[in-house]
């Protein structure tokens, strides 16, 4: 990029309109975050088994206690990998609530 493309101060980020456009791009493409939470009969025993994030290309899941990082097609597919023969039931919990707020 030439100096002419960067503006007099040398950075496009000095232009409020550019910053606004970039912020909109980032907000639009930001991943949604979720946890896989294992439900047991005792509410005090609920635990986060994994963290995940969705992008326009898919889902990435990272187990909390080690294990294999997973690339999946949907967040719901992560639940398959955290079932334990009926002892604990995995659920998706979205950061910020169901609407991400």
Buried (B, 14 or more C-beta within 10 A) or exposed (E): EEEEEBEEEEEBEEBEEEEEEEEEEEEEEEEBBBBBBBEEEEEEEEBEBBBBBBEEEBBBBBBEEEEEEBEBEEBEBBBEBBEEEEEBBBBBEBEEEEEEE
